[in-house]
Amino acid sequence: MSRKKARAVCLQCVFESLFHSDGGDEALLDLISPDIDGEEDLNYILATLKGVREKSDEIDAVISSHLRGWTLERISRVSHAVLLLSCYELLYEKELPPGVIASEAVALAQRFDEEEEGRFVNGILRSIINDTASDGKQES
């Protein structure tokens, strides 16, 4: 499984958690993607889901501070899930360059939601990337 596919599985799990926060990650993974074949992919997915869950309040606060004329309740759940996942990677993982994270987030938003949601997600992420870069916390 590629990292892009693993990220798509993470997105589906994050999306599901917006509806049901009490489910177990491993049981959810069995339903969403029975073809997870590598331990590296499974470890990435489980660690990312745990991180998103633990940091979701902080991440939501960052996302909310960059919404202009919107609230978290008004954005689509797919966009919310994409932003949770990508902001977790931007703010805490820092494994990939911010531009790559934003590009992959846009692709996920367009794949699982409407095309215009990709532009919306891109705008929010670019704003967050610019702020974190100017704060000296993140290199762009």
N, C-alpha and C positions, 0 to 999 in steps of 0.2 A: 504494500500500500504506500502511495506517495504521501508526502507531507500535506499536499493540497487535499487529498482525499481524507486524510486524518483530520485536517482542519474542518472539512465539511461535516464529518461525523461529530466533532466537538460542537459545531454550530447547531446541529440538530439536537444534541443533548442540552445545550444551553437554552435553546428555544423551548424545548419540552419543560425545562425547569422553571420557565416563566409561568407555566400553567400549573405545575405540580412540583413544589419544592421539596417534597419529602421522599422522592424516589431514590433508589440506589443507582449509582453510576454504572456499575457492572451489569445489573439487570437491564438497564436502559440500553446499554451498548449491545447486549445480546439481541435486542429487538431491532435496533437501528442498523447495525452493521455486523452481521454474523461472519463476514469475510475478513475481519481483522486477523491478520495472520502473523504478524511479527510482534515480538515482545517490545521492541523499541517504539512501535506505533502505539501499542496499548499503554505503555508507560507515559508517552507524550500526552495521549488523550486523557488518561486518568489524572495526571499531574496538572494539566491545563484546566480540566473541569474543577478540580479541587481548588486551584488558585482563583478561578473566576468566582466560585461560590464564596470563598473566604473574603475576597476583595470586592464583592459586588456592590456593597454600599459605598465604598470609596470611589469605585469606577462610575457608579451612577451619579455621584456628586460631580465628578469631572465632566461627564457627558452633559448633565443638566446645566452646568456653568457655561457650556458652549452652544446651547440651544437658544436661538433667537426667535422669539414668538412661538415657541413650542414648549411642551412639557413632555416628560417621559411617557406619561399616560396617553398622549396624543400620537406619538410615533408608532409605526407598525411594530408588532412584536418581532418580526424578522429583523427589522433594522435595529431594534433594541438588542437582540441577541448578537447580531453582527458587531455592533458597537461594544458590547460587553467583552466579547472574545478578542477583538482587535485591540481594544484599549488595554486589556490585560497583557497582551503581548507587547504593546508599546511601552507601557509603564513599568512592568515587572519582569518580563522575560528578557527583552532587549536582545534576543538571539538574531533577529533579522533586522535589516535596515528599515526605518520608518516608511519609506516609499514603497517597499515590497509589501509590508503589512497593509498599508492603505490600498494598494492595487489589488491584493488578494481579497480584502474586505469588500471592495466595490464589486468584484467578480461574484462573490458569494451573495451579496445583496441582489444583484441582477439575476442570479441563477434561481434564488429561492423567493424573490419578491418581484415587484415591478421594476422596470429599467430605471425610472426616475429615482427610485430608492437608492440606486448606486450613486447617483449624483449627490443626493442628500447625505449619505454616509461619507462620501469623499469630502464634502464640505466640512462636516463635523470633525473628521479625523485630521484634515489639514489644519484646522484651527487648533486642535489639541497638539499636533506636532509642532506648529509654530510657537505656541505658548511654552511647551516643554523645552524647546530649543532655546528660546529667549531666556528661560529660567536657568539655563545651564545644566538641566537634568538629563537632556537627551541630545545626542548629536543627530543632525539630519543629513 
